[in-house]
Amino acid sequence: MLAHHYATPTLTAALLLLLAGVAGKKRPVPAAHLAAGRDGRPTPISALIHAATMVAAGVYVVFRMYPLYAQSPAALAVLG
């Protein structure tokens, strides 16, 4: 994916959508895999671990795609 050269408008649109996905990764419904407390909601520590994992995954995806962001000044500006 990084070795292929894409048209600038296509690359910019794809990178902006990727960035929107990474930035908007909030879970709209309760996740079943989180450890539930007495009231059925996730315990603070399981929610913290889940949030930290999701943030780290998003940062990793953007970091790995940085060579593509470097080819698109508009997407790089939005990322900044």
C-alpha positions, -999 to +999 in steps of 0.1 A: +000+000+000+028+024+008+048+015-024+019+024-048+015+059-060-021+072-058-037+102-075-035+132-051-073+137-048-079+100-041-050+099-017-062+130+002-098+117+004-086+083+017-063+098+043-089+122+056-114+093+059-088+073+077-081+102+101-118+107+107-121+070+116-091+071+140-104+103+156-140+092+159-135+057+173-159+063+202-180+033+209-217+041+206-230+011+226-215-006+256-188-031+247-195-066+259-159-075+263-152-049+290-154-062+326-187-052+340-192-039+376-223-045+397-244-020+378-235-035+344-213-006+333-176-011+327-153-008+357-131+023+356-099+003+351-113-018+322-126+014+305-092+030+310-074+000+295-098-001+266-094+036+259-056+035+261-055+005+237-078+023+212-057+055+214-025+036+209-039+017+180-050+050+163-017+066+168+000+035+154-022+035+122-015+072+116+023+067+122+025+038+098+006+058+071+028+089+075+046+083+042+013+087+025+004+118+045+037+133+034+025+129-002-007+149+005-002+184+018-039+189+025-042+157+046-009+165+064-023+200+073-054+184+088-034+159+107-013+187+121 
